[in-house]
Amino acid sequence: MDDALRTPVVVEFPLRGERWMAVTTPAHRVPSHGTDMLGQRYAYDFIKVDARGGVHFTAGSSARQLIAGSRTRDAYAWGAPVHAPFDGEVVRALDGVPEREWIHPAREAARMVRNAATFTPERLPEILGNHVILRATGGIGGGAAGARAPEREVFGAFVHLAPGSVAVAEGQRVASGDVLGRVGHTGNSTSPHLHFQLMDALDPMTARGIPCAFGAYEVERDGAWVPVRDGIPGRRERIRSVVE
């Protein structure tokens, strides 16, 4: 295990409802996205799935999704509210990046490879899509496991939000639980999902990732929901919020 994962910063889970799945998580590997760039060493990608086994993020079959794709708005995660997981100040809020109306896995994968190969700092908004960056103003870092925040500022990034959904403005103070925006499919996204990460600086170009755990949620195991405290969701675990 990465040593930093033993003392993560503990925040609240930023999504509501059930059957959220971390398809990318530091519990699986570090760096979770295969790179330390853009402060994403310990980043998560959350999609929403249904009760079928496997990873079904729309009502269609896996074969149909692979061959024909699906409408963006048919994804279970699309439009779900994203909540502040701690008290903070909004230091960046970008909206207006258009959303692709159709999801096709091969095309999205090719887009990501192309964007990685041609990335420049000027293209950062194109990569992140609509997003919010929140600076913590206190009240994070504790937890039942005794985790503590590092002695530096903590910023949370909420990425790939739906156009027109960003509900906050730069300079605004928010409380834990406030809605920041809604899950979308903008920027370097393969399907509607929330990319969430903690980092030690506002600018992703220079920031380093900070390990993060979630204070309370439940995991679906053998048909029952099992409480978890201060946990780092495993890859493809089905989880649900304990907050309505």
BAGUDO-574499 format. One record per residue: residue in one letter; x, z, y of N, C-alpha, C in turn. Coordinates in steps of 0.2 Angstrom, whole numbers, always signed. Atoms other than C-alpha are relative to their C-alpha. Example, Ala and Ser with C-alpha at 12.3 -4.5 7.8 and 13.67 -1.06 7.14 Angstrom:
2
R, residu, nxx, nzz, nyy, caxx, cazz, cayy, cxx, czz, cyy
R, A, +4, +0, -6, +62, +39, -22, +4, +0, +6
R, S, -4, -1, -6, +68, +36, -5, -4, +3, +5
***
This chain:
244
R, residu, nxx, nzz, nyy, caxx, cazz, cayy, cxx, czz, cyy
R, M, +4, +0, -6, +0, +0, +0, +4, +0, +6
R, D, -4, +0, -7, +6, -4, +18, -1, +7, +2
R, D, +0, -7, -2, +11, +13, +24, -5, +2, +6
R, A, +4, -1, -5, +1, +11, +40, -7, +1, -2
R, L, +7, +0, +2, -15, +10, +30, -2, +7, -2
R, R, +1, -7, +2, -13, +29, +25, -2, +4, +6
R, T, +3, -4, -6, -17, +34, +43, -3, -5, +5
R, P, +3, +5, -4, -29, +21, +50, -4, +4, +6
R, V, +5, -2, -5, -39, +23, +66, -7, -1, -3
R, V, +7, +0, +3, -57, +28, +61, -5, -2, +6
R, V, +5, +2, -5, -71, +19, +70, -7, -1, -4
R, E, +6, +1, +4, -89, +16, +66, -1, -7, -2
R, F, +1, +7, +2, -95, +1, +57, -4, -4, +5
R, P, +3, +4, -5, -100, -13, +69, -6, -4, -1
R, L, +6, +4, +2, -114, -21, +59, -5, +5, -2
R, R, +5, -4, +3, -131, -15, +53, -3, -4, -5
R, G, +3, +3, +6, -141, -18, +38, +4, +0, -6
R, E, -3, -1, +6, -135, -21, +20, +3, -7, -2
R, R, -3, +6, +4, -125, -33, +9, +5, -4, +5
R, W, -6, +3, -4, -111, -36, +22, +6, +0, -5
R, M, -6, +1, +4, -95, -42, +13, +6, -1, +4
R, A, -7, +1, -3, -77, -41, +18, +3, -5, -4
R, V, -4, +5, +4, -70, -58, +12, +7, +0, +2
R, T, -7, -1, -2, -54, -54, +22, +0, +7, +2
R, T, -1, -7, -1, -48, -36, +22, +7, +2, -1
R, P, -6, -2, +1, -32, -27, +23, +1, +4, -7
R, A, +0, -3, +7, -37, -18, +7, +2, -5, -5
R, H, -2, +5, +5, -33, -34, -2, +7, -2, +1
R, R, -7, +2, -2, -17, -39, +7, +1, +1, +7
R, V, -2, -1, -6, -7, -36, +22, +6, -5, +1
R, P, +5, +1, -5, -6, -46, +33, -7, -3, -3
R, S, +7, +2, +3, -25, -49, +29, -1, -7, +1
R, H, +1, +7, -1, -25, -66, +36, +6, -4, -1
R, G, -6, +4, +2, -8, -71, +30, +5, +0, +6
R, T, -4, +1, -6, +0, -69, +48, -1, +6, +4
R, D, +0, -5, -5, +4, -56, +61, -2, -3, +7
R, M, +2, +3, -7, +0, -68, +75, -7, +2, +2
R, L, +7, -2, -3, -14, -64, +87, -2, +7, -2
R, G, +2, -6, +1, -14, -46, +83, -4, +2, -6
R, Q, +5, +0, +6, -23, -49, +66, +3, +3, -6
R, R, -3, -2, +6, -12, -40, +54, -5, +4, -5
R, Y, +5, -4, +3, -26, -28, +49, -7, -2, +1
R, A, +7, +2, -2, -41, -39, +53, -5, -1, -6
R, Y, +5, +1, +5, -57, -40, +44, -5, -7, +2
R, D, +5, +5, -1, -69, -55, +41, -6, +2, -4
R, F, +6, -2, +4, -87, -50, +37, -6, -5, +0
R, I, +6, +4, +1, -101, -61, +30, -5, +4, -2
R, K, +6, -3, +3, -118, -57, +24, -2, -4, -6
R, V, +2, +3, +6, -124, -61, +7, -6, +2, -3
R, D, +6, -2, +3, -139, -60, -4, +1, +4, -7
R, A, +0, -4, +6, -143, -51, -20, +3, -3, -6
R, R, -3, +3, +6, -136, -64, -32, +8, +2, +0
R, G, -7, -1, +1, -119, -62, -39, +5, -5, +4
R, G, -4, +5, -3, -104, -70, -31, -1, +0, +8
R, V, +0, +0, -7, -103, -75, -13, -5, -6, +3
R, H, +5, +4, -2, -119, -83, -7, -2, +2, +7
R, F, +1, -2, -7, -120, -83, +12, -6, -4, +3
R, T, +6, +3, -2, -135, -94, +13, -5, +0, -7
R, A, +5, -1, +6, -151, -96, +1, +2, -6, -5
R, G, -1, +6, +4, -144, -113, -6, +5, +2, -6
R, S, -5, -1, +5, -133, -114, -22, +7, -1, +2
R, S, -7, +1, -2, -114, -114, -22, +1, -7, +0
R, A, -1, +7, +0, -114, -132, -27, -3, -4, +6
R, R, +3, +4, -6, -126, -138, -13, +5, +2, +6
R, Q, -4, -2, -5, -115, -128, -1, +6, -4, +0
R, L, -7, +4, +1, -99, -136, -7, -1, -7, +2
R, I, +1, +8, -1, -106, -154, -7, -3, -2, +6
R, A, +4, +2, -6, -119, -155, +7, +1, +5, +6
R, G, -1, -5, -5, -115, -139, +17, -7, +3, +2
R, S, +6, -3, -2, -129, -130, +27, +0, +1, +7
R, R, +1, -1, -7, -136, -127, +44, +3, +7, +2
R, T, -3, -6, -2, -127, -114, +53, -5, +6, +1
R, R, +5, -6, -1, -143, -104, +58, -3, +2, -7
R, D, +3, -2, +7, -147, -103, +39, +4, +5, -3
R, A, -4, -5, +3, -133, -92, +36, -3, +7, +1
R, Y, +3, -6, -1, -138, -74, +33, +3, +4, +6
R, A, -3, -4, -5, -126, -67, +45, -1, -2, +7
R, W, +1, +3, -7, -130, -79, +60, -5, +4, +4
R, G, +5, -3, -5, -138, -70, +75, +0, +8, -1
R, A, +0, -7, +1, -135, -52, +68, +4, +3, +6
R, P, -3, -3, -6, -131, -40, +82, +7, +4, -2
R, V, -7, -3, +1, -113, -34, +84, +0, +6, +4
R, H, +0, -7, -4, -112, -15, +90, +7, +2, +1
R, A, -6, -4, -2, -98, -6, +99, +1, +5, -5
R, P, -2, -6, +4, -89, +5, +86, +3, +6, +3
R, F, -2, -6, -4, -83, +17, +99, -1, -1, +7
R, D, +1, +0, -7, -85, +21, +117, +6, -4, +3
R, G, -6, +4, -3, -75, +9, +128, -2, -4, +6
R, E, +1, +4, -6, -73, -3, +143, +1, -7, -2
R, V, +0, +8, +2, -76, -22, +141, +6, -2, +4
R, V, -6, +3, -4, -59, -30, +146, +0, -7, +0
R, R, +0, +7, +0, -63, -47, +141, -7, -2, -4
R, A, +6, +2, +2, -80, -56, +138, +0, -8, +1
R, L, +0, +7, -1, -80, -75, +135, -6, -2, -4
R, D, +6, +4, +3, -96, -85, +132, +0, -7, +2
R, G, +1, +7, -2, -101, -103, +133, +4, -5, -5
R, V, -3, +5, +4, -90, -110, +119, -6, -3, -5
R, P, +6, +3, +4, -102, -122, +109, +1, +2, -7
R, E, +0, -1, +7, -107, -119, +91, -1, -6, -4
R, R, +1, +5, +4, -106, -131, +77, -6, +1, -4
R, E, +6, -1, +3, -123, -134, +70, -1, +0, -8
R, W, +0, +1, +8, -118, -138, +52, +6, +3, -3
R, I, -6, -3, +4, -106, -129, +40, +1, -4, -6
R, H, -3, +3, +6, -96, -139, +28, +7, +2, -2
R, P, -7, -4, +1, -82, -130, +19, +6, -4, +1
R, A, -6, +5, +0, -70, -145, +17, +2, -1, +8
R, R, -1, +2, -7, -72, -150, +35, +2, +6, +4
R, E, -2, -6, -4, -70, -132, +42, +7, +2, -2
R, A, -7, -1, +2, -55, -129, +31, +5, -4, +3
R, A, -4, +5, -3, -47, -145, +38, +1, +2, +7
R, R, +0, -2, -7, -51, -139, +56, +5, +6, +1
R, M, -5, -5, -1, -42, -123, +53, +7, -1, -1
R, V, -6, +2, +1, -27, -131, +46, +3, -4, +6
R, R, -2, +4, -6, -26, -143, +61, +1, +4, +6
R, N, -1, -5, -5, -29, -129, +73, +7, +4, +0
R, A, -6, -4, +1, -15, -119, +66, +6, -4, +1
R, A, -6, +5, -1, -3, -134, +66, +1, -2, +8
R, T, +0, +2, -7, -7, -138, +84, -1, +5, +5
R, F, +1, -5, -5, -9, -121, +92, +5, +1, +6
R, T, -3, -2, -6, -4, -117, +109, -3, +6, +4
R, P, +4, -5, -3, -8, -102, +120, -6, -2, +4
R, E, +6, +2, -4, -19, -112, +131, -6, -2, -4
R, R, +6, +2, +4, -30, -116, +116, -3, +6, -3
R, L, +2, -6, +3, -33, -98, +112, -8, +1, +0
R, P, +8, +0, +0, -52, -98, +118, -3, -5, -5
R, E, +2, +5, +5, -54, -113, +106, +0, +3, -7
R, I, -1, -3, +6, -48, -103, +92, -4, +6, -1
R, L, +4, -6, +0, -57, -87, +96, -7, -1, +0
R, G, +7, +2, -1, -73, -95, +101, -3, +6, +5
R, N, +3, -5, -5, -85, -83, +111, +2, +7, -3
R, H, -2, -7, +2, -78, -65, +110, +0, +5, +5
R, V, -1, -6, -4, -77, -48, +117, +6, +4, -2
R, I, -6, -4, +2, -62, -37, +118, -2, +7, +4
R, L, +2, -7, -3, -66, -18, +121, +6, +5, +0
R, R, -5, -5, +0, -53, -5, +126, -3, +7, -1
R, A, +2, -7, +1, -56, +12, +119, +1, +5, +5
R, T, -1, -5, -5, -59, +26, +131, -1, +7, -2
R, G, +1, -6, +3, -60, +40, +119, -4, +1, -5
R, G, +5, -1, +6, -69, +47, +104, +2, -4, -6
R, I, -1, +4, +6, -60, +37, +91, +7, +4, -3
R, G, -6, -3, +3, -46, +42, +78, -1, +5, -5
R, G, +1, -5, +5, -53, +56, +69, -3, -2, -6
R, G, +4, +2, +6, -63, +57, +53, +2, +5, -5
R, A, +0, -5, +5, -65, +67, +37, +7, +0, -3
R, A, -7, +0, +4, -48, +61, +30, +6, +2, +5
R, G, -5, -2, -5, -39, +67, +46, +4, -5, +3
R, A, -4, +6, -3, -33, +50, +52, +0, +1, +7
R, R, -1, -1, -7, -27, +50, +70, +2, -7, +3
R, A, -2, +6, -4, -26, +36, +83, +7, +0, +2
R, P, -6, +1, -2, -9, +30, +87, +1, +2, +7
R, E, -1, -2, -7, -1, +36, +103, +1, -6, +5
R, R, +0, +6, -4, -5, +20, +112, -7, -2, +1
R, E, +7, +2, -1, -20, +11, +119, -3, -4, -6
R, V, +3, +3, +6, -32, +4, +106, -6, -5, +3
R, F, +5, +5, -2, -42, -12, +109, -3, -3, -7
R, G, +3, +3, +5, -55, -19, +98, -3, -7, +2
R, A, +1, +7, -1, -58, -38, +96, -6, -2, -4
R, F, +6, +3, +4, -75, -46, +91, -1, -7, +1
R, V, -2, +7, -1, -73, -64, +88, -5, -5, -4
R, H, +4, +5, +3, -83, -80, +84, -8, +1, +1
R, L, +7, -2, -2, -99, -74, +93, -4, -6, +1
R, A, +4, +5, -2, -114, -85, +95, -1, -2, +7
R, P, +1, +2, -7, -116, -95, +111, -6, +3, +3
R, G, +6, -3, -4, -127, -86, +124, -2, +7, -2
R, S, +1, -7, +3, -126, -70, +114, +4, +6, +3
R, V, -4, -6, -2, -113, -60, +123, -4, +4, +5
R, A, +4, -5, -4, -122, -45, +131, +3, +4, +4
R, V, -3, -4, -5, -109, -37, +141, +5, -4, +4
R, A, -4, +3, -5, -98, -41, +156, +7, +4, +1
R, E, -6, -4, -1, -80, -37, +160, +0, +5, +5
R, G, +1, -6, -5, -78, -20, +168, -5, +5, -2
R, Q, +5, -5, +2, -93, -13, +159, +2, +5, -4
R, R, -1, -5, +4, -93, +3, +151, -6, +0, -6
R, V, +5, +0, +5, -102, +4, +134, +1, +6, -5
R, A, +0, -6, +4, -106, +18, +122, +0, -3, -8
R, S, +1, +2, +7, -104, +17, +103, -7, -1, -2
R, G, +7, +2, +2, -119, +8, +96, -3, -5, +4
R, D, +3, +5, -5, -122, -3, +111, +2, -7, -3
R, V, -1, +7, +2, -124, -22, +107, +4, -3, +4
R, L, -5, +4, -4, -110, -33, +112, -1, -7, +0
R, G, +2, +7, +1, -116, -49, +106, -3, -1, -7
R, R, +3, +1, +6, -122, -58, +90, +5, -5, -4
R, V, -4, +3, +4, -113, -65, +75, -1, -8, +0
R, G, +1, +7, -1, -110, -84, +77, +6, -4, -4
R, H, -5, +5, +4, -99, -99, +71, +4, -4, +5
R, T, -4, +3, -5, -88, -103, +86, +7, +1, -1
R, G, -8, +0, +1, -69, -106, +86, +2, -1, -7
R, N, -3, +2, +6, -59, -106, +71, -4, +4, -6
R, S, +4, -3, +5, -73, -101, +59, -2, -4, -5
R, T, +2, +4, +5, -77, -107, +42, -8, +1, -2
R, S, +7, -1, +1, -95, -100, +42, -2, +6, +5
R, P, +2, -6, -4, -105, -87, +53, +2, +6, -3
R, H, -2, -6, +2, -96, -71, +52, +3, +4, +6
R, L, -4, -4, -5, -88, -57, +62, +7, +1, -2
R, H, -7, -1, +0, -70, -57, +64, +2, +7, +4
R, F, -1, -6, -4, -65, -39, +69, +7, +3, -1
R, Q, -7, -3, +0, -48, -31, +73, +1, +5, +5
R, L, -2, -4, -5, -40, -17, +82, +7, -2, +1
R, M, -6, +2, -2, -24, -20, +91, +3, +4, +6
R, D, -3, -5, -5, -12, -11, +104, +1, -3, +7
R, A, +0, +3, -7, -14, -23, +119, -5, -5, +1
R, L, +5, +5, -2, -26, -34, +128, +1, -7, -3
R, D, -2, +7, +2, -17, -50, +125, +1, -1, -7
R, P, -2, +1, +7, -18, -56, +107, +6, -4, -1
R, M, -6, +4, +1, -3, -67, +110, +6, +5, -1
R, T, -6, -5, +0, +8, -51, +112, -2, +6, -4
R, A, +3, -6, +3, -3, -38, +103, +2, +1, -7
R, R, -1, -2, +7, +1, -29, +87, -6, +3, -3
R, G, +6, -3, +3, -12, -25, +74, +0, +7, -1
R, I, +0, -8, +2, -18, -7, +71, -5, +0, -6
R, P, +4, -1, +6, -25, -2, +54, -6, +4, +2
R, C, +6, -2, -2, -43, +2, +55, -4, +2, -7
R, A, +4, -2, +5, -55, +12, +43, -7, +1, +4
R, F, +7, -2, -2, -74, +15, +45, -3, +6, -2
R, G, +2, -7, +1, -81, +32, +47, -5, +1, -5
R, A, +5, -1, +5, -96, +30, +36, -4, -6, -1
R, Y, +4, +5, +2, -105, +17, +26, -1, +1, -8
R, E, +1, -1, +7, -111, +14, +8, +2, -7, -3
R, V, -2, +5, +4, -105, +3, -6, -5, -1, -6
R, E, +4, +1, +6, -116, -5, -19, +4, -1, -6
R, R, -3, +0, +6, -110, -1, -36, -5, +2, -6
R, D, +5, +0, +6, -120, -4, -52, -7, +2, +2
R, G, +7, +0, -3, -136, -6, -42, -2, +6, +4
R, A, +1, -6, -5, -134, +10, -32, +5, +0, +6
R, W, -4, +0, -6, -128, +13, -15, +4, +7, +1
R, V, -4, -5, +1, -113, +25, -15, +3, +2, +7
R, P, -3, -1, -7, -107, +34, +2, +7, +0, +0
R, V, -7, +0, -1, -90, +31, +8, +2, +3, +7
R, R, -2, -3, -7, -81, +41, +22, +7, -3, +1
R, D, -7, +2, -2, -66, +34, +32, +3, -5, -5
R, G, -2, +5, +6, -65, +19, +20, +2, -6, +3
R, I, -3, +7, -2, -56, +2, +21, -4, -4, -6
R, P, +4, +4, +5, -69, -10, +12, +5, -4, -4
R, G, -4, +5, +5, -62, -19, -3, -3, -7, +1
R, R, +2, +7, -1, -62, -37, -4, -7, -2, -5
R, R, +6, +1, +3, -80, -43, -9, -4, +5, -2
R, E, +4, -6, +1, -87, -26, -9, -6, -1, +4
R, R, +6, +0, -4, -105, -26, -4, -2, +7, +3
R, I, +1, -6, -4, -108, -13, +10, -6, +0, +4
R, R, +6, +0, -5, -122, -7, +21, +2, +6, +5
R, S, +0, -5, -5, -123, +3, +37, -4, +6, -2
R, V, +4, -6, +1, -129, +21, +37, -4, +1, +6
R, V, +3, +0, -7, -135, +18, +55, -6, -5, +0
R, E, +5, +5, +0, -152, +10, +57, +0, -4, +7
***
